[in-house]
Amino acid sequence: MAHTTSNPKIHEGRNLKRFREMLAIKQDALAFELGEDWNQQKISLLEQREKIDSDILEQVAAILKIPADAIRNFDEEKAVNIISNTFQNSSFLNVGDTPTFNINPIEEIRKLHDEKMELYERMLKEKDEMMGRLERLIGGR
């Protein structure tokens, strides 16, 4: 049997969610990276879809720094290998030339993402506050 047909057991939205959670990236942070047309609710809906439009899948994969095919053909073991390799190749992190092997790569990535998330959340809060001020300014005319 040819491998041209997609595996009916593959749910791209759920796979996206699994990768996003493994990397400890929140839905609103992913939405923020995708641009102003996106929000947390849209990411939530995207993760419920069995099939994700190819261009969106590519964008999301690029943001998560994982191959789009990993989302298309998710399998738990492959995902852990991809994340470990991504970390050890230091393409994901700005680490020095010497990779450290005595740490859990997923935990290390989570820590970095937590720091990044705090920054995103601050930026989102500031944006919301600015929007509130603008709305009050416009409404006060």
C-alpha positions as CSV (number, residue, x, y, z in Angstrom):
1,M,0.0,0.0,0.0
2,A,1.4,3.4,-1.0
3,H,2.1,6.0,1.7
4,T,0.3,8.8,-0.2
5,T,-2.8,8.6,2.0
6,S,-2.5,10.3,5.4
7,N,-2.8,8.2,8.5
8,P,-6.3,8.4,9.8
9,K,-5.1,8.2,13.4
10,I,-3.0,11.4,13.0
11,H,-4.7,14.5,14.4
12,E,-2.5,17.4,13.5
13,G,-4.2,19.8,15.9
14,R,-3.6,17.5,18.9
15,N,-0.1,16.9,17.7
16,L,0.5,20.7,17.6
17,K,-0.9,20.9,21.1
18,R,1.4,18.1,22.4
19,F,4.5,19.8,21.0
20,R,3.4,23.2,22.2
21,E,2.9,21.8,25.7
22,M,6.1,19.9,25.7
23,L,7.9,23.1,24.9
24,A,5.9,24.9,27.6
25,I,4.6,27.5,25.2
26,K,1.2,29.0,26.0
27,Q,-1.5,29.4,23.4
28,D,-1.5,33.2,23.7
29,A,2.3,33.3,23.2
30,L,1.9,31.2,20.0
31,A,-0.9,33.5,18.9
32,F,1.4,36.5,19.6
33,E,4.1,35.0,17.4
34,L,1.7,34.3,14.6
35,G,0.6,37.9,14.4
36,E,-2.3,40.2,15.1
37,D,-4.9,38.1,13.3
38,W,-4.4,35.4,16.0
39,N,-5.5,35.1,19.6
40,Q,-5.6,32.3,22.2
41,Q,-9.1,31.2,21.1
42,K,-8.0,30.8,17.5
43,I,-5.0,28.6,18.6
44,S,-7.5,26.6,20.7
45,L,-9.7,26.0,17.7
46,L,-6.7,25.2,15.5
47,E,-5.6,22.5,18.0
48,Q,-9.1,20.9,17.7
49,R,-8.7,20.5,13.9
50,E,-7.7,17.1,12.5
51,K,-6.0,18.7,9.5
52,I,-4.2,22.1,9.6
53,D,-3.7,24.2,6.5
54,S,-0.2,23.6,5.2
55,D,0.9,27.2,5.3
56,I,-0.3,27.7,8.9
57,L,1.3,24.4,9.9
58,E,4.6,25.6,8.4
59,Q,4.5,28.9,10.3
60,V,3.6,27.2,13.6
61,A,6.4,24.7,13.1
62,A,8.9,27.5,12.4
63,I,7.9,29.3,15.6
64,L,8.2,26.1,17.7
65,K,11.5,25.4,15.8
66,I,10.4,21.8,14.9
67,P,10.0,20.2,11.5
68,A,6.4,20.6,10.2
69,D,6.5,16.8,9.4
70,A,6.8,16.2,13.1
71,I,3.3,17.7,13.6
72,R,2.0,15.8,10.5
73,N,3.4,12.4,11.6
74,F,3.5,12.7,15.4
75,D,4.6,9.8,17.5
76,E,5.5,10.2,21.1
77,E,9.0,8.7,20.8
78,K,9.9,10.7,17.7
79,A,8.8,14.0,19.4
80,V,11.0,13.4,22.4
81,N,14.0,12.6,20.0
82,I,13.3,15.7,17.9
83,I,13.2,18.0,21.0
84,S,16.3,16.4,22.5
85,N,18.2,16.7,19.2
86,T,17.1,20.2,18.7
87,F,18.4,21.1,22.1
88,Q,21.7,19.2,21.7
89,N,22.4,20.8,18.3
90,S,21.8,24.1,20.1
91,S,19.9,25.3,17.1
92,F,17.1,26.1,19.5
93,L,19.1,27.7,22.2
94,N,21.9,30.2,22.2
95,V,24.3,28.0,24.2
96,G,28.0,27.9,24.0
97,D,29.9,25.4,21.8
98,T,29.9,22.7,24.4
99,P,26.5,21.0,24.9
100,T,25.8,19.8,28.4
101,F,24.6,16.3,28.5
102,N,24.0,15.9,32.2
103,I,20.7,17.9,32.1
104,N,17.3,17.1,31.0
105,P,16.9,18.9,27.6
106,I,13.1,19.2,27.9
107,E,13.4,20.7,31.4
108,E,16.1,23.1,30.2
109,I,13.9,24.2,27.2
110,R,10.9,24.6,29.6
111,K,13.0,26.9,31.8
112,L,14.0,29.1,28.9
113,H,10.4,29.2,27.6
114,D,9.2,30.2,31.1
115,E,11.5,33.2,30.9
116,K,10.4,34.0,27.4
117,M,6.7,33.6,28.5
118,E,7.1,36.1,31.3
119,L,8.4,38.6,28.7
120,Y,5.5,37.9,26.3
121,E,3.0,38.2,29.1
122,R,4.4,41.5,30.1
123,M,4.3,42.7,26.5
124,L,0.7,41.5,26.1
125,K,-0.3,43.2,29.4
126,E,1.4,46.5,28.2
127,K,-0.4,46.2,24.8
128,D,-3.7,45.7,26.6
129,E,-3.1,48.6,28.8
130,M,-2.2,50.8,25.9
131,M,-5.3,49.7,24.0
132,G,-7.4,50.6,27.0
133,R,-5.8,54.0,27.2
134,L,-6.4,54.5,23.4
135,E,-10.1,53.4,23.8
136,R,-10.6,55.8,26.6
137,L,-9.0,58.6,24.6
138,I,-11.2,57.9,21.6
139,G,-14.3,57.4,23.7
140,G,-13.6,60.7,25.6
141,R,-14.0,62.8,22.5
